[in-house]
Amino acid sequence: MRSDIIAWLCQGDPSIIYQVNRDLYQKEDSVLCELQMDISKDGWGAQLLKLQNENGHWGLGYYQPKWTSTHYTLLMLKNLGIESSESIVEICKKVLDEEKGRDGGLSPTTHRIHSDCCITGMFLNISAYFGVDQQRLNSLIDYLIMTQLPDGGYNCRHPRYKVQHGSFHTTICVLEGLWEYEIQGYNYRLQEVISARKFAEEFLLLHHLFLSDKDGRVIDPNFLTMHYPCHWHYDVFRALDYFAISKHSLDPRLAEALNWLSGKEVERMFPLSPKYSGIMHFQFEKSGKYSRINTFRAYRILKSWNLLDKFDDQG
């Protein structure tokens, strides 16, 4: 790894410093514990924590306004690598107690008839990471196993509407949730969770993460972006990061996506796409060709498949 790039990354937010030491250097737990505590004391994580309301929520409640709501703020905190706390666990429990639909998933609507598997997958990701008790997560698992489509994907329009094809956006949200559930040691219907996850991975791999399985064309040009935070949106970068984090083997069907990623670097650094529309608490980084968070994510992807040295040699 290029020492100058690592030094540049470690001049960034405490969350980046922590993840660089965790994922690129695999430092010992004692070092990582101290670095992780810094996330809640300074930088982006600390800023988000200060915005929590007295009732435990952020924004106007669980899902409003969109990006400043409890749901997406917790997702951002999770992705920053912040440590769990009593206040975070309590608001997770409150959401799970109050926002479930009749079918057992999460339903941020008043009618509670049909849940949303995209939102359910994201909140499983959040709740499992912060260590919510197994019993509260069981119905989420039941719901996600029940709503998987025949092609292996997930679609937030199902079962409200008749859909035949998975959604890339929904599928990546569910995949991240199922993986987090597994690695945090939960065991309810675990083998079925693993099977569902692998089936959903095949849905993405069949499309080489962004190509039509019919004619090989790019499915959506928006998939070839590098956003952070991603919120619920799918892109190839997010998918590659998932496959890297979940320790997937270097499948040949990832080749086109990895070639695309390598082509995005500028002086061994990676860009950040303009933020999605909507009010945010604050902007993590300015969009442009030099992004610490995306450079770290790219290095994590390349390192997971032993491609980082080859990448550096090309510089």
Secondary structure, 3 states (H helix, E strand, C coil): CCHHHHHHHCCCCHHHHHHHHHHHCCCCHHHHHHHHHHHCCCHHHHHHHHCCCCCCCCCCCCCCCCCCCHHHHHHHHHHHCCCCCHHHHHHHHHHHHHCECCCCCECCCCCCCCCCHHHHHHHHHHHHHHCCCHHHHHHHHHHHHHCCCCCCCECCCCCCCCCCCCEHHHHHHHHHHHHHHHHCCCCCCHHHHHHHHHHHHHHHHHCCCCECCCCCCECCHHHCCCCCCCCCCCCHHHHHHHHHHCCCCCCHHHHHHHHHHHCCCECCEEEECCCCCCCCCCCCCCCEEEEHHHHHHHHHHHHHCCCHHHHHHCC
